Amino acid sequence: MAVRRAGRIEDGACRHLLVWRAGPGWRMVSSGVLGGGLGEREWVLNAQVRAGYGRMDPAAHLAELTAAQGLSGPGVGLMTAAEVDHCTRSADGGVQALVTTGLGVPTWAAAPAAPAAPAAPVPAAGPVAPYVPGTVNILAVVPAPVSDAGLVNLLATATEAKVQALLDAGLDCSGTPSDAVCVAVRTPTADEPPEPFGGPRSHWGSRLARAVHRAVLDGASIDRERRAGWDGPPLHPVTVPGCAVADVRGARAGADRI
């Protein structure tokens, strides 16, 4: 799984993005705002945007970014305010996981309903608010065909593994309000029928769970370390040669992780 990093100028600075050009022969299930759902997909793009992102047309924005990268055909688009340079990768038994982690807005999925608040006055100009990116984006790739039901089960398994990793990292949350997941499997053929299961004790589900857990755990640790005295990713006004990387290894990637 070669994941390329590229840069583009947006909101007055160079913002990075990650692209996996899977090609034909892949089926994906995703909660991504672009290309979400279940079906044949040929690429995945994960774009870093500014903190406080306010566009109301994220799918159109992602479509613009994918066109600029020369991507065509069906694919999946994700976005995050977390620094994609600090993505983490892990592998287990042929399954690979790549995660971008920002935990500035941690929450529990079943948090109590918040009471309606009265309209607040417009605040006067003051100090810039601290940088608090808040999205965990997961891409997991399984090198085997899996049935529709099994693929949906893999998505659930990836989410369960994410929550387990956050708890193991000592965090009091199940994720953030904007987390997204994409799981890719091979398209079935006459010679290779689909696996029916994707739960955490299934052949591929168990491997996916361990890979996602390791990548999220590493990502949560890195996110905690970089927040101390940090006000956001380093920005530069133009794209420089170092912005482009043919295949990101991922922070802390090692022989046991990728």
N, C-alpha and C positions, 0 to 999 in steps of 0.2 A: 504494500500500500504506500505508494509514493505520494506524499502530500507537499505541494508546492506553496511557498509563501511569496506574496507579491505586495506591492504598495501602490497607493493611489492618493492624490491630493483631494482632501475633503475637509470642509470647515476650517480652512486655513492651515492645515497640517497634513503630513503624510500619515495615513492610516493603513495598517496592514490587514491582509486577509489570507485565509488558507483555502487551498483548492485541491480536492481529490478528483482526478479524472478517471473514474472507474471504467468508462466505456460500456459497450453493450453487454448483455448477459447478466445483469444485476437487477434484483428486485429490492425495494426499500420500503420501510414503514417509518414515518417521521411525523413529529409534531411541529416541524418547521413552518414558518409563515409562508414560505414559497415552496411549492412542490410537496406539501405535507400530504398525509394520507398514505395509501398503499398502492404500489404499482411499479412498473419498470422505470428505473432512473439510471442516468449515466454519469452523474457528477454530484459532488457536494461542495458547497461554498460556505465558509464561516467567516463573516466580515466583522472586523472591529469598528465600532462607531464611537463617537464622542460620548463622554458622560453627560447625562441629561438629554439624551437623544429625544427629539420631539416630533419627528416626521410622523404624519398620520397615514402614510402609504408605504409601510416597510416592504410589502411584496413588490411594489413598483420600483422602490429603491434597489432591492436585491436584484431585480431583473436588469436594471441598468448596470449594476456591477458585474453580473454574469456575462452580459453582452460585451462589456469592456475587456473581459478575460478571454473572449473568443469561445465561450461555452455555448453549445446549442443542444437542442433536444431536451427531453425532460430531465430535471434534476431537483436538488433540494438546496434551499438557501436558508442559512441561519445567521443571526447577528448577536453581538455581545459588546458590552462596554469594557470587558476584561481584556487584558493585554494578550493577544493571541501568540505573541512571541514566547510566552511562558506556558504553552500547551504541554501536556504530559501524555506519554504514550506507554502502552503496556501490551504484552502479547501472552497468550496461553493456549497451547495446543492448536495453533493455527488461527485462532481468533485474535484480532487486533482491536484496540480501543485507543482513540485519541480524544482528549478532553481539554477544553478551555474553562478555567475556573475563576469566577469572581463571586465572592460571598459577602459583599457589602450590604446586602439586603436579605439576611437570612430570615426564614419564616417556617412555620409548621403548616402543612397542607390543610389541616383541619383546625385552623386558628379560629377563635370566636369571631362572630360578625362584629365589625366595628360600627358604633353608632354614627348616624349622620352628623357631620360637623357643620357648624354655621360657616358661612362664607368668611374667609379671612381677609383682612385688609392687605393691600399690596405693600410689601415691605420696602423700606427705603434701601438705597444702594448700600452695600456693606461688604464684608470680607467674602471671598469665594468659598462656597461650601466644600467640605472635605470630599476627596475623590472616593466614591463608594460604588464601584461596579458591582452589579449583582446578577450574574447569569452563569449557570453551569451548562455548557453545551457538550453533548456526548455523541461521538460517532463510533459505532461498533461494526466491525466487518467479520462476517462468518463465511468461510470459504466452502459452503455447501448449500444445496437447495433445501428450503424449508417451506412447509405448507403455510397458507394464509394464517390459520389459527396458531401454528407454531411461531410464525413471525411476530404476531401480536403478543404472544407469550414472551418472546425474546425481549420485546420492548418493555414489558412489565418487569422482567428479570433484570434488565439494565437499570431500571429505576430503583428497584429494591436494592441492588448492589450499590448504587449511588448513596442512598440513605444510610446503608450500613457503613459505608466509608466515612460519611460525614459524622456519624455517631462515634466511630472509632477514632476520628480526628479530634474528638472532644467538643464538637459543636452541638449546640442545642437547637437543631433545626432539621427539616426534611429536605431543604433546598432553598431556592429563591422563587419569587413569583413568575419569573420569566424563563425558567429552565427549559431546554429543548433536547430531544433525543432523536437520533437517526440510526436505524439498524439496517445493514445491507446483507443480503444473502444471494447466492447464485440462483439463476433462473433454472428451473427443473428441465431435464431433457428425457428423452425416451430411455436412455441408458442409465440415468441417475434420477430416480423418483425422489420426491421431497421427503425430508424428515418430518414426522408429524408433531414433534414436541419441541418446546423451547423453555420449559420451566427450569428452575435452578438446579434440579437434580438430573436433567436430561443430558445427553451427550454433549450437545453444543451449548446449551444454556448454562451448564456449570462452568465451562471454559469462558464464556462471555462474562459471567458474573465475576469471576476472579480477575479477568483483564480490566473490566470497568472499575471494580473495587480498587485495584492497585493504582490506576491512573487518577481516579478521583481523590484517593487518599494522598497521593503525591501532590496533586493540584491544590488541595486544601492546605497542606503544609506550606507550600510555596506562597500561596495567597496570604497566609497568616504572617510569614516572615517579611514579605515585601510591604505590608501595610504600616509597619512601625515607622513613623516619620516620613511617610510617602504621600505625595500629592498627585499621583497619576503617572502614567507611562511617559517616558521621554519623548518629546515631540520635536520634529524638524520640519521646516517649511517646504522642503522639496524632497522628492524621492531620490535616494542615493543607492549606489550599487549593492550595499549590504542589505537592502530591503528585500531583495529577491533571493530566495533559497530554493534549490531544486527539490530538496526533500528534507523537511524538518524532522529532526530526530526526537525532539521533545525534551524538556528539562528533566534531568535525572534519568534519562533513558539509559539502560544498561543491558547487559546480556540476558538478565533474567526478566527484563521488562519488554524488550522489543527484538 
